Amino acid sequence: MAGKELPKYNTAIAEMLRWPSDIEMRFPRVGMRFYPLRADIMQLQRVCDAYLNFAHESDRPPHYFKPAAPFVLMQTVNYDRLEIEKVGWLTQHEAIFSIPLEWYELRNGDWVFKDWAMTYPFIYLDHPISIWMGREMYGWPKVPVRMPRLFPLRNPPDPQGRVEFNLATHSSSRENQPEPFRPFIEIRQDADGLSPVPGSISDAYETLPRAITGGLVAATTVVQGLSNFFLRRSDKDESAAYPAMIGTGFNYISKWLRELWTIMVPGLASSKQKFTPSPFMRNNIVLKQFRDAHEVTAACYQALVKSEISIDEIIDAGLLFNPLSGDTSGGVTVRLHRYETQSIVETLGLTPAAVTLEHGRSVTSLKPFCPFWWNLNLSYGHAETLSWRSLTTGFSSTEDQGPFAHKKNKYVVIGSGAREEIAGVETFPHFTMRVLPLKANQSVLAELCDELFADTPYSFTPVSPYVLMIADQFAEMGAETAPGEHWADSELTFAIVARCKSIKPDAEARLTILPLITFAGSEWNAISRREVNGRFTLASDFVAPHPHGMQELPPTENATVRKLFSLRTSICPTLDEDEQTRRWTLIELAEGWSASENRKGEDRTIEEWLQELGLRAMAQTRRFQSIAHKQFRDATDANRACYQALVALEREFSEPSKIEWIREQIEITIHQFDSMQIAKKFGLEGSREKTDRNGRRCLVFQPVMPFWVRGGMKQSLGTNLCWRAGTMDWQHDGDAQ
């Protein structure tokens, strides 16, 4: 076992999955605002114990973390240009709640102070590719938000401005509408919060007592923080670590004092390129975890991951409060709207200034302590796995597996990202499936199956020369892990019907559906499909056309084609060029193409057509199984996988479903991108070419004898046909360890 490499991350589905081994990210001109918030240090310790220390378990990692102070550092971050090698560049905004930590390491049975660190249990941002990469590779608990254009983040900050982040929620019945974003985080600042000097002599007389009062408040806060720090040193298990911690702290402080002074004086920080690296930026600690497909309250993989942020240059910096005003908050108020899945205030023990009820939802107002801002050039990319465990093994500090564990590892539900994964038995009372078969080269499909499932203990053989483009819509979906909640969404999936067979002797083959790639209309759906059941899914927009008008009256071109919708998803158009990763139109569906060549054969019955596609047995039993390749990237090497599994998922129609032909002529346009070559990758045939408005090549297809299915449906728990983590060999649930 020792010396084995992690398995290769499988990139067969799309070129956009091919990343360099060492991911390099550059963040030029990042605008960061910092809002220190007072918090209950005992509650912060409880967060550390559950989120990082696994304190209530017998199996614990050889690392231990304590909150360094009774503060939570809230940050808002504006990335005008986040550059990712081979992925492109993107623009995004973040809201972050982090906890400064003391980091201890177990050496020879004693806890030894290692360094200072920072953990980030709550992170919110507005770019789906960044959410996907951050969650899968590094374990950042990222959750989607949106910022109204009316309130942009700027640097230097506008003292009379405001900032808002709206949280992605979900609809229960409107599958045709995008997920709603509702008020979540608001930051407001009084107009005179940054007044640098008194406006008159009388103002100066008023300023002095306010400054004294503010100084006393600041001193009290500092004393409180120091008291917590020193009083907690009485723990006998930390007595040996204490001198090392103090020495490390003074070493940092002696280097920082001169440099942090630049924040106090405008202009001194400009273009500073040599800055002492902060351990709170160099040691970013997060819990990377994913739900198991079958044991949904357990984690199939858990790891403590450390990553580093480097300051390349300080462009500018400043305070967000006037030290002479007496108000160390700078007139800033942070308002948090409470959501059950995002209980920031209660989880972190934040100290509220006020609590109100607005539109039936609790809103907590917080006053920060000495807020400030930076404008920086940053870089990011180096990361390492400190310790990891699988569903059946204990923590290991190497790539080899730890000792066999006799219990399932509990999935930790603390933090922003933990409850984004919808899992368990799911019920769909209103489910509509539109199946649009596309002619394909069966040899190309066979090669794709061989590549996608290479180095697994199963083989897959396509049963027909067709790729099924399946457009699903559902409403009032219920899930086992969230009783009382309901969801609605739209999905578009490219899939094939294949014969699956284990490499074990005398194994029988079975028919299954292989979902190759899925586009989901909601971020919660994309995250759940990827992280629980292993289906490669991208959050997308299903965009309806503009209302028809007089311009469509004859004479006009293409009057026989009526646009149905466009699918837009976030990709980088090319792999090597400097292009923006953003929402691009990938697929368009229209109705009314007059050609009829591909509609021959409709004299067959639906049962005969299902038989040709390999779907008849599934239709007769009212149930069908899909199998997906579930995998997650290693934090250090993006070309390696820390976890892989083949997950089987069974869906069953609760009663005989209604199946009918789609009589309308459908036209499918697939736009070609270097990073997403659907037609070529899936061997689609029978297209005609056209050029889109950006000059890119498009291929137009007509589905062969499409049909629709409607009815109530139930999705069972997933089954791990096989799985492996770290350098483990393939495991089968139930195998002897």
Helices and strands as residue ranges (DSSP letters): G 15-17, E 25-38, H 41-48, I 49-53, E 63-67, E 71-84, E 88-107, E 110-125, H 128-133, I 134-138, E 142-146, E 162-168, E 181-189, H 201-231, G 232-234, G 236-238, H 241-264, H 279-282, E 284-291, E 299-319, E 332-337, H 344-348, E 354-358, E 361-366, E 372-390, G 418-420, E 426-439, H 442-452, E 458-462, E 466-479, E 487-502, E 510-520, H 523-531, E 537-543, G 550-552, E 562-571, E 582-591, G 597-599, H 606-613, H 616-621, E 623-633, E 641-653, E 658-661, E 666-671, H 678-681, E 688-691, E 697-701, E 707-715, E 719-725
